Amino acid sequence: MRLFLIGWFGAGNMGDEAILVSMIVSIRQTLPGVQFDVLSFGDAVNSSLPLAQSAGVNFVRMGSRSRVWCSDFQGFWRALRLADLVVIGGGGLFQDLYNPYPVPFFTATALLAKLLGKRVMFYALGIGPLHRRWARWLTRLAAKVADLITTRDAESAALLEKLGLQRQMYITADPVLLLPPVSSELAAQILAKERCQDRSPRIGVSVHSLLAWGMEQKRALAGALDCMINAMNAQIVFIPFGCYHDQWIRPGVSRTIDRMASEDIAALMTREFIVLAGHYTPQEMLAIIGQMDLVLSMRFHGLVMAVNMGVPPIALTHRCEMKLRNFMKRLEQEDNVLEVNTVSQDDLFDRMRHVLTNKEQLRLDLRGQAERLKDQARENVLLLSKLLANERSGNEGNQL
């Protein structure tokens, strides 16, 4: 049995690499002998897989932007032809907020798979925002040809319905909730190498500059982090998730995109901080986050990893983004969502101090919500296996 996994893999985004590893690990727990072809936009994905999971995984290189003609088109065509199921997801692939490229690309892959007579599954997808009319039309077209759709939140399913899709969809949860971490001992060793002190509370901070936010708010964040050091002797650890270079706004800059955003905030602080410098696998990153007492994240999978490890999260989000807000709503943690466009130093400081003061109760509350979401994340694999079983029984019937 062979699956072709198509997502934003290999481009250096920790969230997407974590999705891939989680999918392979969880699918193999149900379907041990399955083989994978994986569409990869770069080399980052190859080092993300643990050695035990890399057997039976073939990477198909796809170039992006000006390097599209360096793509392995023959390998892509072969993977489509051999696939028993084409799996598109997970993550926010159908959106035009950050750039318009994903929607036509993933729509084209879905249509090509169907032209070859392949079954297509949308796997724990986030849908939207979709500001452009053509993006909404293409998303609806792609969803119409999919044989099975699971979304990572109710709002994504509701948007598909608003686009005119009238069919059964399943609301599940993000695959990274099922990602297994490396040991806490290894995580502690990693942090020691990064010169993190063995003291609490530790606050993990994940920021990005994919969307513009004002210097006033950046100073507010830096000031609030300084206040946490002064008030609670907190240790501030910046955790970059976007380990790729910005080829759109700042081409030629050597620093990776989230390291650049982290250092820009850190430069506004007056107290000590650490910016993680190493390149880590998703399982290592998950364990690192498990060493935090609080995670303040602008990255969606920073929140997901925190919940996976039982660490209380605070979401810092743009007004036009919905995925972080939707996730926190499912956790019944709406009070711990702050808008980067309007946030003040006092708001941030008060919220972080409140979460750390009530950390143990929040951990207990989070544990129940996390288990519920993990059960829903497992439904992605169960539904996938049922789709494959139906395909096999249909083929056997045709042979008879």
C-alpha positions as YAML, in Angstrom:
chain: A
units: angstrom
residues:
- id: 1
  name: MET
  ca: [0.00, 0.00, 0.00]
- id: 2
  name: ARG
  ca: [1.36, 3.41, -0.98]
- id: 3
  name: LEU
  ca: [0.33, 6.93, 0.04]
- id: 4
  name: PHE
  ca: [1.41, 10.18, -1.60]
- id: 5
  name: LEU
  ca: [1.60, 12.89, 1.08]
- id: 6
  name: ILE
  ca: [1.33, 16.42, -0.30]
- id: 7
  name: GLY
  ca: [1.82, 19.41, 1.97]
- id: 8
  name: TRP
  ca: [4.16, 22.30, 2.65]
- id: 9
  name: PHE
  ca: [6.94, 19.91, 3.67]
- id: 10
  name: GLY
  ca: [10.67, 20.54, 3.47]
- id: 11
  name: ALA
  ca: [10.53, 24.33, 3.29]
- id: 12
  name: GLY
  ca: [11.90, 24.86, 6.80]
- id: 13
  name: ASN
  ca: [8.70, 25.57, 8.75]
- id: 14
  name: MET
  ca: [8.84, 23.59, 11.99]
- id: 15
  name: GLY
  ca: [5.05, 23.26, 12.09]
- id: 16
  name: ASP
  ca: [4.89, 21.59, 8.68]
- id: 17
  name: GLU
  ca: [7.80, 19.25, 9.46]
- id: 18
  name: ALA
  ca: [6.03, 18.29, 12.70]
- id: 19
  name: ILE
  ca: [2.83, 17.58, 10.76]
- id: 20
  name: LEU
  ca: [4.68, 15.23, 8.42]
- id: 21
  name: VAL
  ca: [6.41, 13.27, 11.18]
- id: 22
  name: SER
  ca: [3.16, 13.05, 13.15]
- id: 23
  name: MET
  ca: [1.27, 11.77, 10.11]
- id: 24
  name: ILE
  ca: [3.83, 9.10, 9.27]
- id: 25
  name: VAL
  ca: [4.13, 7.90, 12.87]
- id: 26
  name: SER
  ca: [0.38, 7.80, 13.53]
- id: 27
  name: ILE
  ca: [-0.56, 6.25, 10.17]
- id: 28
  name: ARG
  ca: [2.03, 3.50, 10.62]
- id: 29
  name: GLN
  ca: [0.60, 2.65, 14.03]
- id: 30
  name: THR
  ca: [-2.62, 1.68, 12.23]
- id: 31
  name: LEU
  ca: [-1.16, 0.57, 8.87]
- id: 32
  name: PRO
  ca: [2.31, -0.82, 9.68]
- id: 33
  name: GLY
  ca: [3.32, -1.80, 6.15]
- id: 34
  name: VAL
  ca: [2.39, 1.40, 4.36]
- id: 35
  name: GLN
  ca: [4.92, 3.07, 2.04]
- id: 36
  name: PHE
  ca: [5.08, 6.84, 1.52]
- id: 37
  name: ASP
  ca: [5.99, 9.22, -1.24]
- id: 38
  name: VAL
  ca: [6.35, 12.73, 0.21]
- id: 39
  name: LEU
  ca: [6.35, 15.95, -1.77]
- id: 40
  name: SER
  ca: [9.24, 18.05, -0.46]
- id: 41
  name: PHE
  ca: [10.02, 21.71, -1.17]
- id: 42
  name: GLY
  ca: [13.52, 21.41, 0.26]
- id: 43
  name: ASP
  ca: [15.97, 19.35, 2.27]
- id: 44
  name: ALA
  ca: [14.71, 20.26, 5.75]
- id: 45
  name: VAL
  ca: [12.16, 17.46, 5.80]
- id: 46
  name: ASN
  ca: [14.72, 14.71, 5.17]
- id: 47
  name: SER
  ca: [16.43, 15.31, 8.53]
- id: 48
  name: SER
  ca: [13.15, 15.68, 10.43]
- id: 49
  name: LEU
  ca: [12.24, 11.99, 10.25]
- id: 50
  name: PRO
  ca: [13.68, 9.70, 12.91]
- id: 51
  name: LEU
  ca: [15.75, 6.86, 11.49]
- id: 52
  name: ALA
  ca: [13.15, 4.29, 12.57]
- id: 53
  name: GLN
  ca: [10.50, 6.04, 10.45]
- id: 54
  name: SER
  ca: [12.60, 6.89, 7.37]
- id: 55
  name: ALA
  ca: [12.48, 3.39, 5.84]
- id: 56
  name: GLY
  ca: [9.85, 3.18, 3.14]
- id: 57
  name: VAL
  ca: [9.68, 6.96, 2.70]
- id: 58
  name: ASN
  ca: [10.61, 8.42, -0.70]
- id: 59
  name: PHE
  ca: [10.97, 12.19, -1.07]
- id: 60
  name: VAL
  ca: [9.89, 13.85, -4.32]
- id: 61
  name: ARG
  ca: [11.59, 17.22, -4.79]
- id: 62
  name: MET
  ca: [9.47, 20.19, -5.85]
- id: 63
  name: GLY
  ca: [11.17, 23.52, -6.54]
- id: 64
  name: SER
  ca: [9.44, 26.73, -5.51]
- id: 65
  name: ARG
  ca: [9.23, 30.12, -7.19]
- id: 66
  name: SER
  ca: [12.15, 30.60, -9.62]
- id: 67
  name: ARG
  ca: [13.42, 27.05, -9.01]
- id: 68
  name: VAL
  ca: [10.24, 25.31, -10.10]
- id: 69
  name: TRP
  ca: [12.02, 23.88, -13.16]
- id: 70
  name: CYS
  ca: [14.41, 22.05, -10.82]
- id: 71
  name: SER
  ca: [11.48, 19.92, -9.69]
- id: 72
  name: ASP
  ca: [11.46, 16.17, -10.06]
- id: 73
  name: PHE
  ca: [8.46, 16.07, -12.40]
- id: 74
  name: GLN
  ca: [9.10, 12.45, -13.34]
- id: 75
  name: GLY
  ca: [9.14, 11.46, -9.67]
- id: 76
  name: PHE
  ca: [5.99, 13.47, -9.03]
- id: 77
  name: TRP
  ca: [4.18, 11.74, -11.90]
- id: 78
  name: ARG
  ca: [5.40, 8.32, -10.73]
- id: 79
  name: ALA
  ca: [4.24, 8.98, -7.15]
- id: 80
  name: LEU
  ca: [0.78, 9.96, -8.39]
- id: 81
  name: ARG
  ca: [0.49, 6.88, -10.60]
- id: 82
  name: LEU
  ca: [1.56, 4.47, -7.84]
- id: 83
  name: ALA
  ca: [-0.51, 6.01, -5.05]
- id: 84
  name: ASP
  ca: [-3.39, 4.10, -3.51]
- id: 85
  name: LEU
  ca: [-4.41, 7.39, -1.91]
- id: 86
  name: VAL
  ca: [-3.29, 11.00, -2.36]
- id: 87
  name: VAL
  ca: [-3.30, 12.80, 0.98]
- id: 88
  name: ILE
  ca: [-3.29, 16.61, 0.93]
- id: 89
  name: GLY
  ca: [-2.53, 18.08, 4.33]
- id: 90
  name: GLY
  ca: [-2.34, 18.90, 7.05]
- id: 91
  name: GLY
  ca: [-1.91, 22.53, 7.92]
- id: 92
  name: GLY
  ca: [-3.32, 25.73, 6.47]
- id: 93
  name: LEU
  ca: [-2.76, 24.97, 2.80]
- id: 94
  name: PHE
  ca: [-5.86, 26.69, 1.43]
- id: 95
  name: GLN
  ca: [-5.36, 30.33, 2.44]
- id: 96
  name: ASP
  ca: [-4.21, 33.50, 0.73]
- id: 97
  name: LEU
  ca: [-3.29, 35.57, 3.78]
- id: 98
  name: TYR
  ca: [0.49, 35.15, 3.71]
- id: 99
  name: ASN
  ca: [0.88, 34.62, -0.05]
- id: 100
  name: PRO
  ca: [-1.44, 33.48, -2.86]
- id: 101
  name: TYR
  ca: [0.74, 30.60, -4.10]
- id: 102
  name: PRO
  ca: [-0.65, 27.62, -2.08]
- id: 103
  name: VAL
  ca: [-4.26, 27.66, -3.27]
- id: 104
  name: PRO
  ca: [-3.66, 27.13, -7.02]
- id: 105
  name: PHE
  ca: [-0.84, 24.68, -6.39]
- id: 106
  name: PHE
  ca: [-2.74, 22.36, -4.07]
- id: 107
  name: THR
  ca: [-5.89, 22.67, -6.17]
- id: 108
  name: ALA
  ca: [-3.91, 21.57, -9.23]
- id: 109
  name: THR
  ca: [-2.49, 18.55, -7.41]
- id: 110
  name: ALA
  ca: [-5.99, 17.47, -6.32]
- id: 111
  name: LEU
  ca: [-7.36, 17.82, -9.86]
- id: 112
  name: LEU
  ca: [-4.41, 15.97, -11.41]
- id: 113
  name: ALA
  ca: [-4.84, 13.11, -8.94]
- id: 114
  name: LYS
  ca: [-8.51, 12.80, -9.85]
- id: 115
  name: LEU
  ca: [-7.71, 12.87, -13.58]
- id: 116
  name: LEU
  ca: [-5.56, 9.81, -12.90]
- id: 117
  name: GLY
  ca: [-8.45, 8.13, -11.10]
- id: 118
  name: LYS
  ca: [-6.91, 8.41, -7.64]
- id: 119
  name: ARG
  ca: [-8.73, 8.87, -4.37]
- id: 120
  name: VAL
  ca: [-7.95, 12.15, -2.61]
- id: 121
  name: MET
  ca: [-8.16, 12.93, 1.10]
- id: 122
  name: PHE
  ca: [-7.97, 16.37, 2.70]
- id: 123
  name: TYR
  ca: [-6.20, 15.58, 5.99]
- id: 124
  name: ALA
  ca: [-6.84, 17.86, 9.00]
- id: 125
  name: LEU
  ca: [-6.75, 20.97, 6.85]
- id: 126
  name: GLY
  ca: [-7.12, 24.53, 7.99]
- id: 127
  name: ILE
  ca: [-9.14, 26.54, 5.47]
- id: 128
  name: GLY
  ca: [-8.88, 30.31, 5.12]
- id: 129
  name: PRO
  ca: [-8.71, 33.19, 5.22]
- id: 130
  name: LEU
  ca: [-9.59, 33.44, 1.53]
- id: 131
  name: HIS
  ca: [-9.75, 37.08, 0.48]
- id: 132
  name: ARG
  ca: [-9.53, 36.67, -3.28]
- id: 133
  name: ARG
  ca: [-12.54, 35.53, -5.31]
- id: 134
  name: TRP
  ca: [-10.45, 33.17, -7.43]
- id: 135
  name: ALA
  ca: [-8.93, 31.60, -4.30]
- id: 136
  name: ARG
  ca: [-12.40, 30.86, -2.94]
- id: 137
  name: TRP
  ca: [-13.45, 29.37, -6.30]
- id: 138
  name: LEU
  ca: [-10.37, 27.14, -6.54]
- id: 139
  name: THR
  ca: [-10.70, 25.97, -2.94]
- id: 140
  name: ARG
  ca: [-14.32, 25.00, -3.56]
- id: 141
  name: LEU
  ca: [-13.29, 23.14, -6.72]
- id: 142
  name: ALA
  ca: [-10.55, 21.21, -4.93]
- id: 143
  name: ALA
  ca: [-12.85, 20.32, -2.04]
- id: 144
  name: LYS
  ca: [-15.54, 19.07, -4.44]
- id: 145
  name: VAL
  ca: [-13.21, 16.48, -5.98]
- id: 146
  name: ALA
  ca: [-11.88, 15.18, -2.63]
- id: 147
  name: ASP
  ca: [-13.23, 11.80, -1.56]
- id: 148
  name: LEU
  ca: [-12.79, 12.55, 2.15]
- id: 149
  name: ILE
  ca: [-12.38, 15.85, 4.02]
- id: 150
  name: THR
  ca: [-11.27, 16.31, 7.58]
- id: 151
  name: THR
  ca: [-10.62, 19.79, 8.97]
- id: 152
  name: ARG
  ca: [-8.65, 20.78, 12.03]
- id: 153
  name: ASP
  ca: [-11.39, 23.07, 13.35]
- id: 154
  name: ALA
  ca: [-15.10, 23.77, 12.96]
- id: 155
  name: GLU
  ca: [-14.47, 27.17, 11.41]
- id: 156
  name: SER
  ca: [-12.65, 25.60, 8.44]
- id: 157
  name: ALA
  ca: [-15.60, 23.29, 7.75]
- id: 158
  name: ALA
  ca: [-17.99, 26.23, 8.11]
- id: 159
  name: LEU
  ca: [-16.01, 28.23, 5.54]
- id: 160
  name: LEU
  ca: [-16.22, 25.36, 3.05]
- id: 161
  name: GLU
  ca: [-19.97, 25.25, 3.60]
- id: 162
  name: LYS
  ca: [-20.13, 29.01, 3.05]
- id: 163
  name: LEU
  ca: [-18.33, 28.49, -0.26]
- id: 164
  name: GLY
  ca: [-21.19, 26.24, -1.31]
- id: 165
  name: LEU
  ca: [-19.80, 22.81, -0.46]
- id: 166
  name: GLN
  ca: [-22.67, 20.57, 0.55]
- id: 167
  name: ARG
  ca: [-21.25, 17.23, 1.64]
- id: 168
  name: GLN
  ca: [-20.11, 15.36, 4.72]
- id: 169
  name: MET
  ca: [-17.00, 16.69, 6.42]
- id: 170
  name: TYR
  ca: [-15.32, 15.58, 9.61]
- id: 171
  name: ILE
  ca: [-14.01, 18.00, 12.23]
- id: 172
  name: THR
  ca: [-10.91, 16.43, 13.77]
- id: 173
  name: ALA
  ca: [-7.78, 18.07, 15.18]
- id: 174
  name: ASP
  ca: [-4.20, 18.87, 14.22]
- id: 175
  name: PRO
  ca: [-1.89, 15.85, 13.75]
- id: 176
  name: VAL
  ca: [0.90, 17.42, 15.83]
- id: 177
  name: LEU
  ca: [-1.15, 16.75, 18.95]
- id: 178
  name: LEU
  ca: [-0.04, 13.12, 18.48]
- id: 179
  name: LEU
  ca: [3.66, 13.85, 17.93]
- id: 180
  name: PRO
  ca: [5.88, 11.91, 20.39]
- id: 181
  name: PRO
  ca: [8.74, 13.89, 22.02]
- id: 182
  name: VAL
  ca: [12.30, 12.83, 22.67]
- id: 183
  name: SER
  ca: [13.17, 12.30, 26.32]
- id: 184
  name: SER
  ca: [13.10, 15.14, 28.81]
- id: 185
  name: GLU
  ca: [16.73, 14.32, 29.62]
- id: 186
  name: LEU
  ca: [17.75, 15.01, 26.01]
- id: 187
  name: ALA
  ca: [15.71, 18.23, 26.02]
- id: 188
  name: ALA
  ca: [17.51, 19.36, 29.19]
- id: 189
  name: GLN
  ca: [20.87, 18.62, 27.53]
- id: 190
  name: ILE
  ca: [19.87, 20.66, 24.48]
- id: 191
  name: LEU
  ca: [18.89, 23.63, 26.62]
- id: 192
  name: ALA
  ca: [22.13, 23.36, 28.60]
- id: 193
  name: LYS
  ca: [24.07, 23.52, 25.29]
- id: 194
  name: GLU
  ca: [22.07, 26.61, 24.41]
- id: 195
  name: ARG
  ca: [23.25, 28.08, 27.75]
- id: 196
  name: CYS
  ca: [19.81, 28.10, 29.32]
- id: 197
  name: GLN
  ca: [19.96, 28.25, 33.09]
- id: 198
  name: ASP
  ca: [18.28, 25.55, 35.14]
- id: 199
  name: ARG
  ca: [15.75, 27.86, 36.74]
- id: 200
  name: SER
  ca: [12.07, 28.58, 36.63]
- id: 201
  name: PRO
  ca: [9.86, 29.98, 35.41]
- id: 202
  name: ARG
  ca: [10.93, 29.53, 31.81]
- id: 203
  name: ILE
  ca: [8.92, 31.42, 29.21]
- id: 204
  name: GLY
  ca: [9.16, 30.18, 25.63]
- id: 205
  name: VAL
  ca: [8.51, 32.91, 23.06]
- id: 206
  name: SER
  ca: [7.78, 32.25, 19.38]
- id: 207
  name: VAL
  ca: [7.33, 35.30, 17.14]
- id: 208
  name: HIS
  ca: [7.21, 35.97, 13.41]
- id: 209
  name: SER
  ca: [6.97, 38.90, 11.03]
- id: 210
  name: LEU
  ca: [4.96, 37.29, 8.25]
- id: 211
  name: LEU
  ca: [2.45, 40.09, 8.75]
- id: 212
  name: ALA
  ca: [3.41, 43.61, 9.73]
- id: 213
  name: TRP
  ca: [3.06, 44.80, 13.32]
- id: 214
  name: GLY
  ca: [4.03, 48.10, 14.79]
- id: 215
  name: MET
  ca: [7.15, 49.09, 16.69]
- id: 216
  name: GLU
  ca: [4.97, 50.23, 19.60]
- id: 217
  name: GLN
  ca: [3.65, 46.67, 20.05]
- id: 218
  name: LYS
  ca: [7.12, 45.15, 19.64]
- id: 219
  name: ARG
  ca: [8.39, 47.44, 22.40]
- id: 220
  name: ALA
  ca: [5.38, 46.40, 24.49]
- id: 221
  name: LEU
  ca: [6.31, 42.73, 24.14]
- id: 222
  name: ALA
  ca: [9.97, 43.38, 24.94]
- id: 223
  name: GLY
  ca: [9.00, 45.51, 27.94]
- id: 224
  name: ALA
  ca: [6.59, 42.86, 29.26]
- id: 225
  name: LEU
  ca: [9.30, 40.20, 29.02]
- id: 226
  name: ASP
  ca: [11.71, 42.48, 30.93]
- id: 227
  name: CYS
  ca: [9.02, 42.96, 33.58]
- id: 228
  name: MET
  ca: [8.61, 39.19, 33.95]
- id: 229
  name: ILE
  ca: [12.34, 38.89, 34.63]
- id: 230
  name: ASN
  ca: [12.19, 41.68, 37.20]
- id: 231
  name: ALA
  ca: [9.03, 40.43, 38.92]
- id: 232
  name: MET
  ca: [9.44, 36.63, 38.80]
- id: 233
  name: ASN
  ca: [13.10, 36.04, 37.84]
- id: 234
  name: ALA
  ca: [11.80, 34.48, 34.62]
- id: 235
  name: GLN
  ca: [14.09, 33.05, 31.97]
- id: 236
  name: ILE
  ca: [13.17, 34.15, 28.44]
- id: 237
  name: VAL
  ca: [13.82, 31.63, 25.65]
- id: 238
  name: PHE
  ca: [13.04, 32.66, 22.07]
- id: 239
  name: ILE
  ca: [12.06, 29.58, 20.01]
- id: 240
  name: PRO
  ca: [12.23, 30.14, 16.22]
- id: 241
  name: PHE
  ca: [9.75, 28.02, 14.24]
- id: 242
  name: GLY
  ca: [10.33, 29.47, 10.77]
- id: 243
  name: CYS
  ca: [13.78, 28.11, 9.90]
- id: 244
  name: TYR
  ca: [13.81, 29.39, 6.33]
- id: 245
  name: HIS
  ca: [14.99, 32.54, 4.59]
- id: 246
  name: ASP
  ca: [12.70, 35.34, 3.50]
- id: 247
  name: GLN
  ca: [12.91, 35.40, -0.29]
- id: 248
  name: TRP
  ca: [9.95, 37.80, -0.63]
- id: 249
  name: ILE
  ca: [10.61, 40.83, 1.59]
- id: 250
  name: ARG
  ca: [14.31, 40.54, 2.53]
- id: 251
  name: PRO
  ca: [16.08, 38.41, -0.10]
- id: 252
  name: GLY
  ca: [19.76, 37.81, 0.55]
- id: 253
  name: VAL
  ca: [19.52, 38.13, 4.36]
- id: 254
  name: SER
  ca: [21.43, 35.25, 5.95]
- id: 255
  name: ARG
  ca: [19.35, 34.92, 9.14]
- id: 256
  name: THR
  ca: [16.29, 32.67, 9.04]
- id: 257
  name: ILE
  ca: [12.94, 34.39, 9.23]
- id: 258
  name: ASP
  ca: [11.93, 33.64, 12.84]
- id: 259
  name: ARG
  ca: [15.43, 34.06, 14.17]
- id: 260
  name: MET
  ca: [15.40, 37.52, 12.62]
- id: 261
  name: ALA
  ca: [12.01, 38.29, 14.22]
- id: 262
  name: SER
  ca: [13.21, 36.95, 17.60]
- id: 263
  name: GLU
  ca: [16.41, 38.99, 17.55]
- id: 264
  name: ASP
  ca: [14.48, 42.12, 16.57]
- id: 265
  name: ILE
  ca: [12.35, 41.78, 19.73]
- id: 266
  name: ALA
  ca: [15.28, 40.73, 21.90]
- id: 267
  name: ALA
  ca: [17.22, 43.83, 20.81]
- id: 268
  name: LEU
  ca: [14.50, 45.96, 22.42]
- id: 269
  name: MET
  ca: [14.88, 44.23, 25.79]
- id: 270
  name: THR
  ca: [17.12, 45.49, 28.57]
- id: 271
  name: ARG
  ca: [17.46, 42.17, 30.42]
- id: 272
  name: GLU
  ca: [19.02, 38.83, 29.48]
- id: 273
  name: PHE
  ca: [17.48, 36.42, 26.98]
- id: 274
  name: ILE
  ca: [18.33, 33.38, 24.88]
- id: 275
  name: VAL
  ca: [17.53, 32.80, 21.21]
- id: 276
  name: LEU
  ca: [17.80, 29.11, 20.34]
- id: 277
  name: ALA
  ca: [20.51, 28.77, 17.69]
- id: 278
  name: GLY
  ca: [20.43, 25.03, 16.91]
- id: 279
  name: HIS
  ca: [18.46, 23.21, 14.25]
- id: 280
  name: TYR
  ca: [16.18, 20.67, 15.88]
- id: 281
  name: THR
  ca: [13.84, 17.91, 14.79]
- id: 282
  name: PRO
  ca: [10.13, 18.29, 15.55]
- id: 283
  name: GLN
  ca: [10.41, 15.72, 18.35]
- id: 284
  name: GLU
  ca: [13.30, 17.63, 19.89]
- id: 285
  name: MET
  ca: [11.42, 20.92, 19.58]
- id: 286
  name: LEU
  ca: [8.39, 19.36, 21.24]
- id: 287
  name: ALA
  ca: [10.51, 18.19, 24.18]
- id: 288
  name: ILE
  ca: [12.15, 21.63, 24.44]
- id: 289
  name: ILE
  ca: [8.71, 23.23, 24.69]
- id: 290
  name: GLY
  ca: [7.89, 20.67, 27.38]
- id: 291
  name: GLN
  ca: [10.68, 22.24, 29.46]
- id: 292
  name: MET
  ca: [8.87, 25.60, 29.50]
- id: 293
  name: ASP
  ca: [6.45, 26.81, 32.19]
- id: 294
  name: LEU
  ca: [4.61, 29.07, 29.73]
- id: 295
  name: VAL
  ca: [4.60, 29.42, 25.95]
- id: 296
  name: LEU
  ca: [3.78, 32.77, 24.33]
- id: 297
  name: SER
  ca: [3.38, 32.09, 20.63]
- id: 298
  name: MET
  ca: [2.50, 33.80, 17.38]
- id: 299
  name: ARG
  ca: [3.05, 30.45, 15.64]
- id: 300
  name: PHE
  ca: [0.08, 28.09, 15.50]
- id: 301
  name: HIS
  ca: [2.14, 24.98, 16.14]
- id: 302
  name: GLY
  ca: [3.87, 26.64, 19.05]
- id: 303
  name: LEU
  ca: [0.45, 26.51, 20.73]
- id: 304
  name: VAL
  ca: [-0.25, 22.96, 19.54]
- id: 305
  name: MET
  ca: [3.08, 21.68, 20.85]
- id: 306
  name: ALA
  ca: [2.50, 23.42, 24.18]
- id: 307
  name: VAL
  ca: [-0.86, 21.70, 24.55]
- id: 308
  name: ASN
  ca: [0.65, 18.36, 23.52]
- id: 309
  name: MET
  ca: [3.16, 18.72, 26.39]
- id: 310
  name: GLY
  ca: [0.70, 20.16, 28.93]
- id: 311
  name: VAL
  ca: [2.31, 23.62, 29.01]
- id: 312
  name: PRO
  ca: [-0.10, 26.59, 29.39]
- id: 313
  name: PRO
  ca: [-0.09, 28.70, 26.20]
- id: 314
  name: ILE
  ca: [-0.83, 32.33, 25.43]
- id: 315
  name: ALA
  ca: [-1.65, 33.17, 21.80]
- id: 316
  name: LEU
  ca: [-0.41, 36.42, 20.32]
- id: 317
  name: THR
  ca: [-2.20, 36.86, 17.01]
- id: 318
  name: HIS
  ca: [-2.99, 39.37, 14.30]
- id: 319
  name: ARG
  ca: [-6.57, 40.57, 13.97]
- id: 320
  name: CYS
  ca: [-6.81, 39.09, 10.47]
- id: 321
  name: GLU
  ca: [-5.62, 35.64, 11.57]
- id: 322
  name: MET
  ca: [-8.17, 33.17, 12.89]
- id: 323
  name: LYS
  ca: [-6.36, 29.86, 13.31]
- id: 324
  name: LEU
  ca: [-4.77, 30.67, 16.68]
- id: 325
  name: ARG
  ca: [-8.02, 32.13, 17.99]
- id: 326
  name: ASN
  ca: [-9.98, 29.10, 16.79]
- id: 327
  name: PHE
  ca: [-7.56, 26.72, 18.50]
- id: 328
  name: MET
  ca: [-7.69, 28.57, 21.82]
- id: 329
  name: LYS
  ca: [-11.47, 28.65, 21.61]
- id: 330
  name: ARG
  ca: [-11.53, 24.84, 21.42]
- id: 331
  name: LEU
  ca: [-9.40, 24.79, 24.56]
- id: 332
  name: GLU
  ca: [-11.80, 27.22, 26.28]
- id: 333
  name: GLN
  ca: [-8.81, 29.56, 26.66]
- id: 334
  name: GLU
  ca: [-10.15, 32.67, 24.91]
- id: 335
  name: ASP
  ca: [-8.89, 34.85, 27.78]
- id: 336
  name: ASN
  ca: [-5.36, 33.88, 26.82]
- id: 337
  name: VAL
  ca: [-5.59, 35.36, 23.31]
- id: 338
  name: LEU
  ca: [-4.04, 38.79, 22.75]
- id: 339
  name: GLU
  ca: [-4.03, 40.82, 19.53]
- id: 340
  name: VAL
  ca: [-0.59, 41.89, 18.42]
- id: 341
  name: ASN
  ca: [-2.07, 44.94, 16.67]
- id: 342
  name: THR
  ca: [-3.35, 46.52, 19.90]
- id: 343
  name: VAL
  ca: [-1.63, 44.79, 22.82]
- id: 344
  name: SER
  ca: [-0.03, 46.82, 25.58]
- id: 345
  name: GLN
  ca: [2.88, 46.04, 27.87]
- id: 346
  name: ASP
  ca: [0.59, 45.95, 30.91]
- id: 347
  name: ASP
  ca: [-1.84, 43.55, 29.20]
- id: 348
  name: LEU
  ca: [0.96, 41.16, 28.30]
- id: 349
  name: PHE
  ca: [2.62, 41.34, 31.70]
- id: 350
  name: ASP
  ca: [-0.64, 40.83, 33.59]
- id: 351
  name: ARG
  ca: [-1.64, 37.87, 31.43]
- id: 352
  name: MET
  ca: [1.74, 36.12, 31.72]
- id: 353
  name: ARG
  ca: [1.87, 36.67, 35.47]
- id: 354
  name: HIS
  ca: [-1.71, 35.37, 35.85]
- id: 355
  name: VAL
  ca: [-0.94, 32.19, 33.87]
- id: 356
  name: LEU
  ca: [2.24, 31.45, 35.82]
- id: 357
  name: THR
  ca: [0.59, 32.17, 39.16]
- id: 358
  name: ASN
  ca: [-2.19, 29.69, 38.30]
- id: 359
  name: LYS
  ca: [0.03, 27.30, 36.35]
- id: 360
  name: GLU
  ca: [-0.86, 24.07, 38.15]
- id: 361
  name: GLN
  ca: [-4.62, 24.54, 37.85]
- id: 362
  name: LEU
  ca: [-4.24, 25.53, 34.20]
- id: 363
  name: ARG
  ca: [-2.20, 22.39, 33.58]
- id: 364
  name: LEU
  ca: [-4.99, 20.27, 35.07]
- id: 365
  name: ASP
  ca: [-7.63, 22.02, 32.96]
- id: 366
  name: LEU
  ca: [-5.46, 21.70, 29.86]
- id: 367
  name: ARG
  ca: [-4.88, 17.97, 30.35]
- id: 368
  name: GLY
  ca: [-8.54, 17.10, 29.85]
- id: 369
  name: GLN
  ca: [-8.88, 19.34, 26.81]
- id: 370
  name: ALA
  ca: [-5.68, 17.95, 25.32]
- id: 371
  name: GLU
  ca: [-6.84, 14.33, 25.66]
- id: 372
  name: ARG
  ca: [-10.10, 15.19, 23.94]
- id: 373
  name: LEU
  ca: [-8.26, 16.84, 21.06]
- id: 374
  name: LYS
  ca: [-5.81, 13.95, 20.77]
- id: 375
  name: ASP
  ca: [-8.74, 11.55, 20.41]
- id: 376
  name: GLN
  ca: [-10.10, 13.75, 17.62]
- id: 377
  name: ALA
  ca: [-6.66, 13.85, 15.94]
- id: 378
  name: ARG
  ca: [-6.65, 10.04, 15.89]
- id: 379
  name: GLU
  ca: [-9.87, 10.13, 13.89]
- id: 380
  name: ASN
  ca: [-7.87, 11.37, 10.88]
- id: 381
  name: VAL
  ca: [-6.05, 8.05, 10.70]
- id: 382
  name: LEU
  ca: [-9.17, 5.97, 11.36]
- id: 383
  name: LEU
  ca: [-11.04, 7.72, 8.55]
- id: 384
  name: LEU
  ca: [-8.06, 7.33, 6.21]
- id: 385
  name: SER
  ca: [-7.85, 3.60, 6.90]
- id: 386
  name: LYS
  ca: [-11.60, 3.20, 6.29]
- id: 387
  name: LEU
  ca: [-11.27, 4.99, 2.95]
- id: 388
  name: LEU
  ca: [-8.46, 2.63, 1.94]
- id: 389
  name: ALA
  ca: [-10.45, -0.40, 3.09]
- id: 390
  name: ASN
  ca: [-13.42, 0.71, 0.98]
- id: 391
  name: GLU
  ca: [-11.10, 1.19, -1.99]
- id: 392
  name: ARG
  ca: [-9.67, -2.31, -1.61]
- id: 393
  name: SER
  ca: [-13.08, -3.95, -1.18]
- id: 394
  name: GLY
  ca: [-14.33, -2.07, -4.26]
- id: 395
  name: ASN
  ca: [-11.38, -3.26, -6.32]
- id: 396
  name: GLU
  ca: [-11.91, -6.86, -5.18]
- id: 397
  name: GLY
  ca: [-15.56, -6.61, -6.13]
- id: 398
  name: ASN
  ca: [-14.63, -5.35, -9.57]
- id: 399
  name: GLN
  ca: [-12.24, -8.28, -10.03]
- id: 400
  name: LEU
  ca: [-15.01, -10.74, -9.16]
...
